[in-house]
Amino acid sequence: YANGKQTLFLVPSVALAMQHTTTLMANLPYTVATACNNSPKAINSREEMAAANILVATHGAARDLLMHYGELFSFEKINLLIVDECHYTSGEHEYATIMRNFYHRLPREMRPRVLGLTASPLVNVKSGTDDEKLRSMLGELENIMDSKLASLPRLGIAEEDMGHVATESEERCVLYHGPTTGGFTDLPNHDNIGLHEVRVREFNQFVELYRDLGPKLTSIYSAT
């Protein structure tokens, strides 16, 4: 993070923004900020975001920061771009818009490294789509992400070298009594950042869940 560089972590929802922020803060020795919905409107908030080593942002918030506050936020200042659920990067989705309007307009030597994360690189594929069309769709995703798809087979890792792979699972109910010692790190404050009242209700529900279950189970719940 020398020379004021920053990592931008794009996510498609507020819930994922909070989940990833909490996980990063708990496991990395770097400063982490969160941008979602109308949070970029507060001047102090923008300055804190720009000063953080890692900025976790919903695609809408990231677009607004890049469009309107270029003196603080630009791809020239990003050392690593992480795109969660990167299969959305197509068509007119905000992910694709950000890549086209900000990333691809930079000279190649000035672009940040890109890491896309997804369990399903293609979505909404029609039944009967042939292999050639699938390869074309994957190629389009690689082009707009300026990346190469990586999977275990592509990396030359055979299934027998992966260790234990579960093919069947057993579901059980386990009674959870809540934390027995100490508390958890507080989630980022969402007061006075311009969230819509519907989002405030959703966030308050998320906070209650976090306090009742703790970060581990809340992360599992939010990912499902």
Backbone hydrogen bonds, N-H to C=O, Kabsch-Sander energy under -0.5 kcal/mol:
donor,donor_aa,acceptor,acceptor_aa,energy
4,G,1,Y,-0.7
5,K,2,A,-1.3
6,Q,77,K,-2.2
7,T,53,N,-2.8
8,L,80,L,-2.2
9,F,7,T,-0.6
9,F,55,L,-3.0
10,L,8,L,-0.7
10,L,82,I,-3.3
11,V,57,A,-2.2
17,A,13,S,-1.8
18,M,14,V,-2.4
19,Q,15,A,-2.2
20,H,16,L,-2.8
21,T,17,A,-2.2
22,T,18,M,-2.3
23,T,19,Q,-2.2
24,L,20,H,-2.8
25,M,21,T,-2.5
26,A,22,T,-1.7
27,N,23,T,-1.0
27,N,24,L,-0.5
28,L,24,L,-2.1
33,A,54,I,-2.5
35,A,56,V,-2.7
39,S,36,C,-2.2
41,K,38,N,-2.0
42,A,39,S,-1.3
46,R,42,A,-2.3
47,E,43,I,-2.2
48,E,44,N,-2.1
49,M,45,S,-2.3
50,A,46,R,-2.6
51,A,47,E,-1.5
52,A,48,E,-0.9
52,A,49,M,-0.7
53,N,31,T,-0.5
54,I,31,T,-2.2
55,L,7,T,-3.0
56,V,33,A,-2.9
56,V,54,I,-0.6
57,A,9,F,-2.6
57,A,55,L,-0.6
58,T,35,A,-2.1
59,H,11,V,-1.3
62,A,58,T,-2.6
63,R,59,H,-2.2
64,D,60,G,-2.0
65,L,61,A,-2.3
66,L,62,A,-2.5
67,M,63,R,-2.4
68,H,64,D,-2.6
69,Y,65,L,-1.8
72,L,69,Y,-1.8
73,F,69,Y,-2.5
77,K,74,S,-1.4
78,I,75,F,-1.1
79,N,6,Q,-2.1
80,L,6,Q,-0.8
81,L,113,R,-3.2
82,I,8,L,-2.9
82,I,80,L,-0.6
83,V,115,L,-2.6
84,D,10,L,-2.7
84,D,82,I,-0.6
85,E,117,L,-1.1
86,C,83,V,-0.7
86,C,117,L,-2.1
88,Y,85,E,-1.8
89,T,86,C,-2.1
90,S,88,Y,-2.5
93,H,90,S,-1.9
97,T,93,H,-2.2
98,I,94,E,-2.8
99,M,95,Y,-2.3
100,R,96,A,-2.6
101,N,97,T,-2.9
102,F,98,I,-1.9
103,Y,98,I,-1.5
104,H,99,M,-3.0
106,L,103,Y,-1.6
110,M,107,P,-2.1
111,R,107,P,-0.6
111,R,108,R,-1.1
113,R,79,N,-1.6
115,L,81,L,-2.9
117,L,83,V,-2.8
129,T,126,K,-1.6
134,L,130,D,-2.1
135,R,131,D,-2.7
136,S,132,E,-2.0
137,M,133,K,-2.4
138,L,134,L,-2.5
139,G,135,R,-2.3
140,E,136,S,-2.0
141,L,137,M,-1.8
142,E,138,L,-2.3
143,N,139,G,-2.3
144,I,140,E,-2.4
145,M,141,L,-2.0
146,D,142,E,-0.9
147,S,142,E,-2.0
155,L,151,S,-2.0
156,G,153,P,-1.4
157,I,152,L,-2.8
158,A,156,G,-0.7
161,D,158,A,-1.5
162,M,159,E,-1.5
174,V,172,R,-0.5
177,H,175,L,-0.5
193,I,190,H,-0.7
200,V,196,H,-2.3
201,R,197,E,-2.1
202,E,198,V,-2.1
203,F,199,R,-2.8
204,N,200,V,-2.7
205,Q,201,R,-2.0
206,F,202,E,-2.1
207,V,203,F,-2.6
208,E,204,N,-2.3
209,L,205,Q,-2.2
210,Y,206,F,-2.5
211,R,207,V,-2.5
212,D,208,E,-2.2
213,L,209,L,-2.9
214,G,209,L,-0.5
214,G,210,Y,-2.2
217,L,213,L,-0.5
218,T,214,G,-1.8
219,S,215,P,-2.3
220,I,216,K,-1.9
221,Y,217,L,-2.6
222,S,218,T,-2.7
223,A,219,S,-1.4
224,T,221,Y,-1.2
